[in-house]
Amino acid sequence: MGAAILPVLFFTSIWAAVGIGGPIVTPRGPNQKLIKCLLMLTAVCCWLFWLCCYLAQMNPFIGPKLSRSAIYIISQSWNNPLKEG
């Protein structure tokens, strides 16, 4: 099971719009360069955080803990006999 491309492209385009479009519309003033830098860094950090959270769901470190009865029920419903051991 891999990452779906549609959510990655969607959120990448949103954060690209914030990172590219945000600095374009900043008001003129003494802190304009600082505001542009903050908008670009915010977009990159938020996108990277979202991407890490999204990709962490592909291969989680901790899986669900199932009881023996739940494993038995799942194996029966999937027609997959349990192996001894």
PyMOL Python script that loads the backbone (N, CA, C, O; Angstrom):
from pymol import cmd

cmd.read_pdbstr("""\
ATOM      1  N   MET A   1       0.849  -1.177   0.000  1.00  0.00           N
ATOM      2  CA  MET A   1       0.000   0.000   0.000  1.00  0.00           C
ATOM      3  C   MET A   1       0.888   1.231   0.000  1.00  0.00           C
ATOM      4  O   MET A   1       1.634   1.469   0.950  1.00  0.00           O
ATOM      5  N   GLY A   2       0.809   1.986  -1.035  1.00  0.00           N
ATOM      6  CA  GLY A   2       1.641   3.171  -1.159  1.00  0.00           C
ATOM      7  C   GLY A   2       0.839   4.437  -0.948  1.00  0.00           C
ATOM      8  O   GLY A   2      -0.373   4.407  -0.735  1.00  0.00           O
ATOM      9  N   ALA A   3       1.537   5.531  -1.011  1.00  0.00           N
ATOM     10  CA  ALA A   3       0.893   6.831  -0.840  1.00  0.00           C
ATOM     11  C   ALA A   3       0.105   7.168  -2.103  1.00  0.00           C
ATOM     12  O   ALA A   3       0.585   6.970  -3.219  1.00  0.00           O
ATOM     13  N   ALA A   4      -1.089   7.672  -1.914  1.00  0.00           N
ATOM     14  CA  ALA A   4      -1.887   8.128  -3.048  1.00  0.00           C
ATOM     15  C   ALA A   4      -1.331   9.466  -3.524  1.00  0.00           C
ATOM     16  O   ALA A   4      -0.947  10.311  -2.716  1.00  0.00           O
ATOM     17  N   ILE A   5      -1.293   9.646  -4.820  1.00  0.00           N
ATOM     18  CA  ILE A   5      -0.663  10.838  -5.385  1.00  0.00           C
ATOM     19  C   ILE A   5      -1.567  12.066  -5.280  1.00  0.00           C
ATOM     20  O   ILE A   5      -1.070  13.190  -5.208  1.00  0.00           O
ATOM     21  N   LEU A   6      -2.876  11.872  -5.270  1.00  0.00           N
ATOM     22  CA  LEU A   6      -3.800  13.010  -5.253  1.00  0.00           C
ATOM     23  C   LEU A   6      -3.680  13.857  -3.978  1.00  0.00           C
ATOM     24  O   LEU A   6      -3.574  15.078  -4.093  1.00  0.00           O
ATOM     25  N   PRO A   7      -3.690  13.281  -2.777  1.00  0.00           N
ATOM     26  CA  PRO A   7      -3.525  14.122  -1.589  1.00  0.00           C
ATOM     27  C   PRO A   7      -2.164  14.809  -1.533  1.00  0.00           C
ATOM     28  O   PRO A   7      -2.058  15.949  -1.083  1.00  0.00           O
ATOM     29  N   VAL A   8      -1.129  14.116  -1.988  1.00  0.00           N
ATOM     30  CA  VAL A   8       0.205  14.728  -1.973  1.00  0.00           C
ATOM     31  C   VAL A   8       0.246  15.934  -2.902  1.00  0.00           C
ATOM     32  O   VAL A   8       0.773  16.984  -2.532  1.00  0.00           O
ATOM     33  N   LEU A   9      -0.305  15.794  -4.099  1.00  0.00           N
ATOM     34  CA  LEU A   9      -0.334  16.926  -5.033  1.00  0.00           C
ATOM     35  C   LEU A   9      -1.228  18.054  -4.531  1.00  0.00           C
ATOM     36  O   LEU A   9      -0.896  19.229  -4.688  1.00  0.00           O
ATOM     37  N   PHE A  10      -2.358  17.699  -3.928  1.00  0.00           N
ATOM     38  CA  PHE A  10      -3.289  18.717  -3.436  1.00  0.00           C
ATOM     39  C   PHE A  10      -2.648  19.582  -2.348  1.00  0.00           C
ATOM     40  O   PHE A  10      -2.666  20.810  -2.424  1.00  0.00           O
ATOM     41  N   PHE A  11      -2.082  18.918  -1.334  1.00  0.00           N
ATOM     42  CA  PHE A  11      -1.499  19.689  -0.243  1.00  0.00           C
ATOM     43  C   PHE A  11      -0.195  20.364  -0.645  1.00  0.00           C
ATOM     44  O   PHE A  11       0.150  21.417  -0.107  1.00  0.00           O
ATOM     45  N   THR A  12       0.524  19.775  -1.575  1.00  0.00           N
ATOM     46  CA  THR A  12       1.717  20.438  -2.089  1.00  0.00           C
ATOM     47  C   THR A  12       1.337  21.720  -2.816  1.00  0.00           C
ATOM     48  O   THR A  12       2.017  22.737  -2.679  1.00  0.00           O
ATOM     49  N   SER A  13       0.262  21.678  -3.584  1.00  0.00           N
ATOM     50  CA  SER A  13      -0.163  22.890  -4.293  1.00  0.00           C
ATOM     51  C   SER A  13      -0.668  23.961  -3.330  1.00  0.00           C
ATOM     52  O   SER A  13      -0.447  25.151  -3.554  1.00  0.00           O
ATOM     53  N   ILE A  14      -1.343  23.546  -2.263  1.00  0.00           N
ATOM     54  CA  ILE A  14      -1.805  24.534  -1.276  1.00  0.00           C
ATOM     55  C   ILE A  14      -0.621  25.226  -0.616  1.00  0.00           C
ATOM     56  O   ILE A  14      -0.586  26.454  -0.529  1.00  0.00           O
ATOM     57  N   TRP A  15       0.355  24.440  -0.148  1.00  0.00           N
ATOM     58  CA  TRP A  15       1.496  25.052   0.545  1.00  0.00           C
ATOM     59  C   TRP A  15       2.422  25.765  -0.430  1.00  0.00           C
ATOM     60  O   TRP A  15       3.118  26.703  -0.043  1.00  0.00           O
ATOM     61  N   ALA A  16       2.440  25.332  -1.693  1.00  0.00           N
ATOM     62  CA  ALA A  16       3.205  26.076  -2.703  1.00  0.00           C
ATOM     63  C   ALA A  16       2.553  27.440  -2.951  1.00  0.00           C
ATOM     64  O   ALA A  16       3.247  28.439  -3.144  1.00  0.00           O
ATOM     65  N   ALA A  17       1.227  27.474  -2.942  1.00  0.00           N
ATOM     66  CA  ALA A  17       0.528  28.756  -3.113  1.00  0.00           C
ATOM     67  C   ALA A  17       0.814  29.696  -1.953  1.00  0.00           C
ATOM     68  O   ALA A  17       0.995  30.897  -2.150  1.00  0.00           O
ATOM     69  N   VAL A  18       0.854  29.148  -0.740  1.00  0.00           N
ATOM     70  CA  VAL A  18       1.173  29.983   0.421  1.00  0.00           C
ATOM     71  C   VAL A  18       2.625  30.453   0.350  1.00  0.00           C
ATOM     72  O   VAL A  18       2.916  31.613   0.640  1.00  0.00           O
ATOM     73  N   GLY A  19       3.532  29.563  -0.031  1.00  0.00           N
ATOM     74  CA  GLY A  19       4.948  29.899  -0.063  1.00  0.00           C
ATOM     75  C   GLY A  19       5.349  30.793  -1.210  1.00  0.00           C
ATOM     76  O   GLY A  19       6.308  31.557  -1.100  1.00  0.00           O
ATOM     77  N   ILE A  20       4.617  30.705  -2.324  1.00  0.00           N
ATOM     78  CA  ILE A  20       4.945  31.533  -3.482  1.00  0.00           C
ATOM     79  C   ILE A  20       4.020  32.741  -3.570  1.00  0.00           C
ATOM     80  O   ILE A  20       4.471  33.863  -3.804  1.00  0.00           O
ATOM     81  N   GLY A  21       2.724  32.504  -3.379  1.00  0.00           N
ATOM     82  CA  GLY A  21       1.754  33.596  -3.502  1.00  0.00           C
ATOM     83  C   GLY A  21       1.756  34.539  -2.313  1.00  0.00           C
ATOM     84  O   GLY A  21       1.499  35.734  -2.466  1.00  0.00           O
ATOM     85  N   GLY A  22       2.045  34.013  -1.129  1.00  0.00           N
ATOM     86  CA  GLY A  22       2.069  34.857   0.066  1.00  0.00           C
ATOM     87  C   GLY A  22       3.094  35.974  -0.001  1.00  0.00           C
ATOM     88  O   GLY A  22       2.752  37.127   0.258  1.00  0.00           O
ATOM     89  N   PRO A  23       4.326  35.673  -0.337  1.00  0.00           N
ATOM     90  CA  PRO A  23       5.327  36.741  -0.420  1.00  0.00           C
ATOM     91  C   PRO A  23       5.044  37.780  -1.508  1.00  0.00           C
ATOM     92  O   PRO A  23       5.498  38.921  -1.414  1.00  0.00           O
ATOM     93  N   ILE A  24       4.302  37.387  -2.528  1.00  0.00           N
ATOM     94  CA  ILE A  24       3.995  38.341  -3.603  1.00  0.00           C
ATOM     95  C   ILE A  24       3.047  39.424  -3.113  1.00  0.00           C
ATOM     96  O   ILE A  24       3.155  40.576  -3.534  1.00  0.00           O
ATOM     97  N   VAL A  25       2.122  39.072  -2.230  1.00  0.00           N
ATOM     98  CA  VAL A  25       1.105  40.030  -1.793  1.00  0.00           C
ATOM     99  C   VAL A  25       1.452  40.719  -0.470  1.00  0.00           C
ATOM    100  O   VAL A  25       0.588  41.362   0.126  1.00  0.00           O
ATOM    101  N   THR A  26       2.673  40.601  -0.008  1.00  0.00           N
ATOM    102  CA  THR A  26       3.042  41.265   1.246  1.00  0.00           C
ATOM    103  C   THR A  26       3.085  42.777   1.043  1.00  0.00           C
ATOM    104  O   THR A  26       3.501  43.258  -0.011  1.00  0.00           O
ATOM    105  N   PRO A  27       2.655  43.520   2.055  1.00  0.00           N
ATOM    106  CA  PRO A  27       2.665  44.981   1.922  1.00  0.00           C
ATOM    107  C   PRO A  27       4.093  45.532   1.988  1.00  0.00           C
ATOM    108  O   PRO A  27       4.980  44.943   2.607  1.00  0.00           O
ATOM    109  N   ARG A  28       4.281  46.656   1.343  1.00  0.00           N
ATOM    110  CA  ARG A  28       5.589  47.305   1.383  1.00  0.00           C
ATOM    111  C   ARG A  28       5.809  47.882   2.775  1.00  0.00           C
ATOM    112  O   ARG A  28       4.875  48.321   3.446  1.00  0.00           O
ATOM    113  N   GLY A  29       7.050  47.866   3.178  1.00  0.00           N
ATOM    114  CA  GLY A  29       7.379  48.408   4.484  1.00  0.00           C
ATOM    115  C   GLY A  29       8.773  47.984   4.895  1.00  0.00           C
ATOM    116  O   GLY A  29       9.475  47.299   4.152  1.00  0.00           O
ATOM    117  N   PRO A  30       9.163  48.398   6.080  1.00  0.00           N
ATOM    118  CA  PRO A  30      10.522  48.087   6.513  1.00  0.00           C
ATOM    119  C   PRO A  30      10.724  46.591   6.823  1.00  0.00           C
ATOM    120  O   PRO A  30      11.857  46.108   6.807  1.00  0.00           O
ATOM    121  N   ASN A  31       9.655  45.872   7.099  1.00  0.00           N
ATOM    122  CA  ASN A  31       9.767  44.456   7.454  1.00  0.00           C
ATOM    123  C   ASN A  31       9.297  43.530   6.341  1.00  0.00           C
ATOM    124  O   ASN A  31       8.969  42.373   6.603  1.00  0.00           O
ATOM    125  N   GLN A  32       9.258  44.012   5.122  1.00  0.00           N
ATOM    126  CA  GLN A  32       8.735  43.215   4.018  1.00  0.00           C
ATOM    127  C   GLN A  32       9.562  41.953   3.786  1.00  0.00           C
ATOM    128  O   GLN A  32       9.000  40.879   3.572  1.00  0.00           O
ATOM    129  N   LYS A  33      10.860  42.066   3.825  1.00  0.00           N
ATOM    130  CA  LYS A  33      11.716  40.886   3.604  1.00  0.00           C
ATOM    131  C   LYS A  33      11.535  39.861   4.716  1.00  0.00           C
ATOM    132  O   LYS A  33      11.553  38.656   4.462  1.00  0.00           O
ATOM    133  N   LEU A  34      11.363  40.332   5.936  1.00  0.00           N
ATOM    134  CA  LEU A  34      11.140  39.425   7.059  1.00  0.00           C
ATOM    135  C   LEU A  34       9.811  38.687   6.900  1.00  0.00           C
ATOM    136  O   LEU A  34       9.740  37.480   7.133  1.00  0.00           O
ATOM    137  N   ILE A  35       8.771  39.398   6.508  1.00  0.00           N
ATOM    138  CA  ILE A  35       7.460  38.781   6.318  1.00  0.00           C
ATOM    139  C   ILE A  35       7.510  37.758   5.193  1.00  0.00           C
ATOM    140  O   ILE A  35       6.924  36.681   5.308  1.00  0.00           O
ATOM    141  N   LYS A  36       8.202  38.082   4.109  1.00  0.00           N
ATOM    142  CA  LYS A  36       8.340  37.131   3.006  1.00  0.00           C
ATOM    143  C   LYS A  36       9.061  35.870   3.464  1.00  0.00           C
ATOM    144  O   LYS A  36       8.652  34.753   3.146  1.00  0.00           O
ATOM    145  N   CYS A  37      10.126  36.064   4.204  1.00  0.00           N
ATOM    146  CA  CYS A  37      10.893  34.922   4.705  1.00  0.00           C
ATOM    147  C   CYS A  37      10.036  34.060   5.642  1.00  0.00           C
ATOM    148  O   CYS A  37      10.078  32.832   5.568  1.00  0.00           O
ATOM    149  N   LEU A  38       9.268  34.700   6.514  1.00  0.00           N
ATOM    150  CA  LEU A  38       8.407  33.957   7.443  1.00  0.00           C
ATOM    151  C   LEU A  38       7.328  33.173   6.708  1.00  0.00           C
ATOM    152  O   LEU A  38       7.028  32.037   7.075  1.00  0.00           O
ATOM    153  N   LEU A  39       6.750  33.766   5.684  1.00  0.00           N
ATOM    154  CA  LEU A  39       5.718  33.062   4.922  1.00  0.00           C
ATOM    155  C   LEU A  39       6.292  31.845   4.199  1.00  0.00           C
ATOM    156  O   LEU A  39       5.669  30.783   4.177  1.00  0.00           O
ATOM    157  N   MET A  40       7.466  31.997   3.614  1.00  0.00           N
ATOM    158  CA  MET A  40       8.077  30.867   2.915  1.00  0.00           C
ATOM    159  C   MET A  40       8.491  29.769   3.891  1.00  0.00           C
ATOM    160  O   MET A  40       8.278  28.588   3.617  1.00  0.00           O
ATOM    161  N   LEU A  41       9.076  30.145   5.018  1.00  0.00           N
ATOM    162  CA  LEU A  41       9.465  29.144   6.010  1.00  0.00           C
ATOM    163  C   LEU A  41       8.252  28.449   6.626  1.00  0.00           C
ATOM    164  O   LEU A  41       8.290  27.249   6.896  1.00  0.00           O
ATOM    165  N   THR A  42       7.190  29.195   6.844  1.00  0.00           N
ATOM    166  CA  THR A  42       5.958  28.610   7.372  1.00  0.00           C
ATOM    167  C   THR A  42       5.401  27.582   6.397  1.00  0.00           C
ATOM    168  O   THR A  42       5.007  26.488   6.801  1.00  0.00           O
ATOM    169  N   ALA A  43       5.369  27.930   5.116  1.00  0.00           N
ATOM    170  CA  ALA A  43       4.848  27.003   4.109  1.00  0.00           C
ATOM    171  C   ALA A  43       5.692  25.739   4.046  1.00  0.00           C
ATOM    172  O   ALA A  43       5.150  24.635   3.988  1.00  0.00           O
ATOM    173  N   VAL A  44       7.003  25.886   4.056  1.00  0.00           N
ATOM    174  CA  VAL A  44       7.877  24.710   3.975  1.00  0.00           C
ATOM    175  C   VAL A  44       7.734  23.835   5.212  1.00  0.00           C
ATOM    176  O   VAL A  44       7.635  22.613   5.097  1.00  0.00           O
ATOM    177  N   CYS A  45       7.723  24.441   6.388  1.00  0.00           N
ATOM    178  CA  CYS A  45       7.625  23.659   7.625  1.00  0.00           C
ATOM    179  C   CYS A  45       6.272  22.960   7.748  1.00  0.00           C
ATOM    180  O   CYS A  45       6.213  21.796   8.143  1.00  0.00           O
ATOM    181  N   CYS A  46       5.188  23.654   7.415  1.00  0.00           N
ATOM    182  CA  CYS A  46       3.863  23.030   7.495  1.00  0.00           C
ATOM    183  C   CYS A  46       3.726  21.902   6.482  1.00  0.00           C
ATOM    184  O   CYS A  46       3.158  20.854   6.791  1.00  0.00           O
ATOM    185  N   TRP A  47       4.248  22.112   5.265  1.00  0.00           N
ATOM    186  CA  TRP A  47       4.183  21.063   4.260  1.00  0.00           C
ATOM    187  C   TRP A  47       5.003  19.854   4.697  1.00  0.00           C
ATOM    188  O   TRP A  47       4.552  18.717   4.554  1.00  0.00           O
ATOM    189  N   LEU A  48       6.197  20.086   5.226  1.00  0.00           N
ATOM    190  CA  LEU A  48       7.043  18.980   5.657  1.00  0.00           C
ATOM    191  C   LEU A  48       6.427  18.228   6.828  1.00  0.00           C
ATOM    192  O   LEU A  48       6.515  17.001   6.890  1.00  0.00           O
ATOM    193  N   PHE A  49       5.808  18.946   7.753  1.00  0.00           N
ATOM    194  CA  PHE A  49       5.131  18.297   8.874  1.00  0.00           C
ATOM    195  C   PHE A  49       3.969  17.448   8.368  1.00  0.00           C
ATOM    196  O   PHE A  49       3.799  16.306   8.795  1.00  0.00           O
ATOM    197  N   TRP A  50       3.175  18.000   7.466  1.00  0.00           N
ATOM    198  CA  TRP A  50       2.061  17.243   6.916  1.00  0.00           C
ATOM    199  C   TRP A  50       2.566  16.005   6.188  1.00  0.00           C
ATOM    200  O   TRP A  50       2.007  14.921   6.357  1.00  0.00           O
ATOM    201  N   LEU A  51       3.614  16.150   5.381  1.00  0.00           N
ATOM    202  CA  LEU A  51       4.137  15.023   4.624  1.00  0.00           C
ATOM    203  C   LEU A  51       4.655  13.920   5.543  1.00  0.00           C
ATOM    204  O   LEU A  51       4.414  12.741   5.287  1.00  0.00           O
ATOM    205  N   CYS A  52       5.358  14.286   6.598  1.00  0.00           N
ATOM    206  CA  CYS A  52       5.852  13.283   7.553  1.00  0.00           C
ATOM    207  C   CYS A  52       4.697  12.555   8.234  1.00  0.00           C
ATOM    208  O   CYS A  52       4.742  11.335   8.386  1.00  0.00           O
ATOM    209  N   CYS A  53       3.673  13.282   8.640  1.00  0.00           N
ATOM    210  CA  CYS A  53       2.512  12.645   9.274  1.00  0.00           C
ATOM    211  C   CYS A  53       1.775  11.743   8.292  1.00  0.00           C
ATOM    212  O   CYS A  53       1.326  10.657   8.660  1.00  0.00           O
ATOM    213  N   TYR A  54       1.650  12.184   7.057  1.00  0.00           N
ATOM    214  CA  TYR A  54       0.949  11.398   6.043  1.00  0.00           C
ATOM    215  C   TYR A  54       1.728  10.121   5.729  1.00  0.00           C
ATOM    216  O   TYR A  54       1.138   9.043   5.646  1.00  0.00           O
ATOM    217  N   LEU A  55       3.024  10.229   5.557  1.00  0.00           N
ATOM    218  CA  LEU A  55       3.825   9.060   5.216  1.00  0.00           C
ATOM    219  C   LEU A  55       4.018   8.122   6.402  1.00  0.00           C
ATOM    220  O   LEU A  55       4.231   6.924   6.212  1.00  0.00           O
ATOM    221  N   ALA A  56       3.948   8.649   7.621  1.00  0.00           N
ATOM    222  CA  ALA A  56       4.083   7.795   8.804  1.00  0.00           C
ATOM    223  C   ALA A  56       2.912   6.821   8.919  1.00  0.00           C
ATOM    224  O   ALA A  56       3.031   5.787   9.577  1.00  0.00           O
ATOM    225  N   GLN A  57       1.806   7.135   8.297  1.00  0.00           N
ATOM    226  CA  GLN A  57       0.648   6.241   8.331  1.00  0.00           C
ATOM    227  C   GLN A  57       0.821   5.041   7.402  1.00  0.00           C
ATOM    228  O   GLN A  57       0.096   4.053   7.522  1.00  0.00           O
ATOM    229  N   MET A  58       1.773   5.123   6.481  1.00  0.00           N
ATOM    230  CA  MET A  58       2.005   4.015   5.556  1.00  0.00           C
ATOM    231  C   MET A  58       2.628   2.815   6.264  1.00  0.00           C
ATOM    232  O   MET A  58       2.265   1.671   5.991  1.00  0.00           O
ATOM    233  N   ASN A  59       3.558   3.075   7.166  1.00  0.00           N
ATOM    234  CA  ASN A  59       4.273   2.017   7.860  1.00  0.00           C
ATOM    235  C   ASN A  59       4.394   2.403   9.334  1.00  0.00           C
ATOM    236  O   ASN A  59       5.453   2.856   9.768  1.00  0.00           O
ATOM    237  N   PRO A  60       3.333   2.230  10.096  1.00  0.00           N
ATOM    238  CA  PRO A  60       3.368   2.676  11.493  1.00  0.00           C
ATOM    239  C   PRO A  60       4.324   1.829  12.333  1.00  0.00           C
ATOM    240  O   PRO A  60       4.517   0.640  12.076  1.00  0.00           O
ATOM    241  N   PHE A  61       4.909   2.459  13.330  1.00  0.00           N
ATOM    242  CA  PHE A  61       5.817   1.761  14.233  1.00  0.00           C
ATOM    243  C   PHE A  61       5.056   0.798  15.145  1.00  0.00           C
ATOM    244  O   PHE A  61       5.540  -0.292  15.448  1.00  0.00           O
ATOM    245  N   ILE A  62       3.884   1.200  15.571  1.00  0.00           N
ATOM    246  CA  ILE A  62       3.101   0.412  16.519  1.00  0.00           C
ATOM    247  C   ILE A  62       1.823  -0.037  15.825  1.00  0.00           C
ATOM    248  O   ILE A  62       1.055   0.784  15.324  1.00  0.00           O
ATOM    249  N   GLY A  63       1.605  -1.335  15.799  1.00  0.00           N
ATOM    250  CA  GLY A  63       0.406  -1.882  15.180  1.00  0.00           C
ATOM    251  C   GLY A  63      -0.661  -2.153  16.234  1.00  0.00           C
ATOM    252  O   GLY A  63      -0.408  -2.004  17.429  1.00  0.00           O
ATOM    253  N   PRO A  64      -1.834  -2.545  15.801  1.00  0.00           N
ATOM    254  CA  PRO A  64      -2.898  -2.845  16.751  1.00  0.00           C
ATOM    255  C   PRO A  64      -2.596  -4.132  17.513  1.00  0.00           C
ATOM    256  O   PRO A  64      -2.001  -5.061  16.967  1.00  0.00           O
ATOM    257  N   LYS A  65      -3.001  -4.177  18.749  1.00  0.00           N
ATOM    258  CA  LYS A  65      -2.825  -5.368  19.570  1.00  0.00           C
ATOM    259  C   LYS A  65      -4.162  -6.116  19.577  1.00  0.00           C
ATOM    260  O   LYS A  65      -5.161  -5.631  20.109  1.00  0.00           O
ATOM    261  N   LEU A  66      -4.152  -7.298  18.979  1.00  0.00           N
ATOM    262  CA  LEU A  66      -5.372  -8.083  18.843  1.00  0.00           C
ATOM    263  C   LEU A  66      -5.376  -9.229  19.850  1.00  0.00           C
ATOM    264  O   LEU A  66      -4.339  -9.823  20.146  1.00  0.00           O
ATOM    265  N   SER A  67      -6.548  -9.519  20.361  1.00  0.00           N
ATOM    266  CA  SER A  67      -6.691 -10.674  21.250  1.00  0.00           C
ATOM    267  C   SER A  67      -6.738 -11.951  20.409  1.00  0.00           C
ATOM    268  O   SER A  67      -6.916 -11.905  19.192  1.00  0.00           O
ATOM    269  N   ARG A  68      -6.575 -13.084  21.080  1.00  0.00           N
ATOM    270  CA  ARG A  68      -6.604 -14.361  20.363  1.00  0.00           C
ATOM    271  C   ARG A  68      -7.961 -14.582  19.693  1.00  0.00           C
ATOM    272  O   ARG A  68      -8.029 -15.094  18.575  1.00  0.00           O
ATOM    273  N   SER A  69      -9.022 -14.200  20.367  1.00  0.00           N
ATOM    274  CA  SER A  69     -10.348 -14.411  19.781  1.00  0.00           C
ATOM    275  C   SER A  69     -10.538 -13.540  18.538  1.00  0.00           C
ATOM    276  O   SER A  69     -11.156 -13.976  17.567  1.00  0.00           O
ATOM    277  N   ALA A  70     -10.013 -12.317  18.562  1.00  0.00           N
ATOM    278  CA  ALA A  70     -10.123 -11.443  17.385  1.00  0.00           C
ATOM    279  C   ALA A  70      -9.329 -12.012  16.215  1.00  0.00           C
ATOM    280  O   ALA A  70      -9.787 -11.976  15.073  1.00  0.00           O
ATOM    281  N   ILE A  71      -8.135 -12.538  16.501  1.00  0.00           N
ATOM    282  CA  ILE A  71      -7.322 -13.154  15.447  1.00  0.00           C
ATOM    283  C   ILE A  71      -8.042 -14.365  14.867  1.00  0.00           C
ATOM    284  O   ILE A  71      -8.033 -14.572  13.654  1.00  0.00           O
ATOM    285  N   TYR A  72      -8.663 -15.163  15.724  1.00  0.00           N
ATOM    286  CA  TYR A  72      -9.396 -16.334  15.269  1.00  0.00           C
ATOM    287  C   TYR A  72     -10.577 -15.934  14.378  1.00  0.00           C
ATOM    288  O   TYR A  72     -10.804 -16.544  13.333  1.00  0.00           O
ATOM    289  N   ILE A  73     -11.322 -14.913  14.791  1.00  0.00           N
ATOM    290  CA  ILE A  73     -12.474 -14.447  14.012  1.00  0.00           C
ATOM    291  C   ILE A  73     -12.018 -13.910  12.656  1.00  0.00           C
ATOM    292  O   ILE A  73     -12.654 -14.180  11.636  1.00  0.00           O
ATOM    293  N   ILE A  74     -10.928 -13.156  12.639  1.00  0.00           N
ATOM    294  CA  ILE A  74     -10.415 -12.616  11.380  1.00  0.00           C
ATOM    295  C   ILE A  74      -9.968 -13.747  10.458  1.00  0.00           C
ATOM    296  O   ILE A  74     -10.256 -13.729   9.262  1.00  0.00           O
ATOM    297  N   SER A  75      -9.264 -14.728  11.017  1.00  0.00           N
ATOM    298  CA  SER A  75      -8.785 -15.837  10.179  1.00  0.00           C
ATOM    299  C   SER A  75      -9.948 -16.638   9.610  1.00  0.00           C
ATOM    300  O   SER A  75      -9.873 -17.109   8.476  1.00  0.00           O
ATOM    301  N   GLN A  76     -11.013 -16.799  10.373  1.00  0.00           N
ATOM    302  CA  GLN A  76     -12.181 -17.526   9.888  1.00  0.00           C
ATOM    303  C   GLN A  76     -12.916 -16.740   8.797  1.00  0.00           C
ATOM    304  O   GLN A  76     -13.365 -17.322   7.810  1.00  0.00           O
ATOM    305  N   SER A  77     -13.036 -15.428   8.974  1.00  0.00           N
ATOM    306  CA  SER A  77     -13.771 -14.634   7.971  1.00  0.00           C
ATOM    307  C   SER A  77     -12.980 -14.467   6.680  1.00  0.00           C
ATOM    308  O   SER A  77     -13.575 -14.243   5.626  1.00  0.00           O
ATOM    309  N   TRP A  78     -11.663 -14.570   6.735  1.00  0.00           N
ATOM    310  CA  TRP A  78     -10.824 -14.459   5.540  1.00  0.00           C
ATOM    311  C   TRP A  78     -10.502 -15.820   4.929  1.00  0.00           C
ATOM    312  O   TRP A  78      -9.759 -15.903   3.951  1.00  0.00           O
ATOM    313  N   ASN A  79     -11.054 -16.875   5.498  1.00  0.00           N
ATOM    314  CA  ASN A  79     -10.782 -18.237   5.043  1.00  0.00           C
ATOM    315  C   ASN A  79      -9.284 -18.524   5.022  1.00  0.00           C
ATOM    316  O   ASN A  79      -8.746 -19.072   4.060  1.00  0.00           O
ATOM    317  N   ASN A  80      -8.644 -18.143   6.093  1.00  0.00           N
ATOM    318  CA  ASN A  80      -7.201 -18.315   6.230  1.00  0.00           C
ATOM    319  C   ASN A  80      -6.941 -19.106   7.499  1.00  0.00           C
ATOM    320  O   ASN A  80      -7.005 -18.534   8.587  1.00  0.00           O
ATOM    321  N   PRO A  81      -6.650 -20.396   7.406  1.00  0.00           N
ATOM    322  CA  PRO A  81      -6.474 -21.192   8.629  1.00  0.00           C
ATOM    323  C   PRO A  81      -5.255 -20.748   9.418  1.00  0.00           C
ATOM    324  O   PRO A  81      -4.242 -20.335   8.853  1.00  0.00           O
ATOM    325  N   LEU A  82      -5.377 -20.841  10.737  1.00  0.00           N
ATOM    326  CA  LEU A  82      -4.263 -20.484  11.626  1.00  0.00           C
ATOM    327  C   LEU A  82      -3.221 -21.580  11.616  1.00  0.00           C
ATOM    328  O   LEU A  82      -3.545 -22.767  11.580  1.00  0.00           O
ATOM    329  N   LYS A  83      -1.971 -21.171  11.648  1.00  0.00           N
ATOM    330  CA  LYS A  83      -0.858 -22.119  11.738  1.00  0.00           C
ATOM    331  C   LYS A  83      -0.462 -22.292  13.181  1.00  0.00           C
ATOM    332  O   LYS A  83      -0.561 -21.352  13.969  1.00  0.00           O
ATOM    333  N   GLU A  84      -0.023 -23.458  13.536  1.00  0.00           N
ATOM    334  CA  GLU A  84       0.410 -23.727  14.902  1.00  0.00           C
ATOM    335  C   GLU A  84       1.728 -23.003  15.168  1.00  0.00           C
ATOM    336  O   GLU A  84       2.605 -22.941  14.306  1.00  0.00           O
ATOM    337  N   GLY A  85       1.847 -22.453  16.388  1.00  0.00           N
ATOM    338  CA  GLY A  85       3.115 -21.864  16.753  1.00  0.00           C
ATOM    339  C   GLY A  85       3.071 -20.525  17.224  1.00  0.00           C
ATOM    340  O   GLY A  85       4.110 -19.953  17.556  1.00  0.00           O
TER     341      GLY A  85
END
""", "prot")
cmd.dss("prot")
cmd.show_as("cartoon", "prot")
cmd.util.cbc("prot")
cmd.orient("prot")
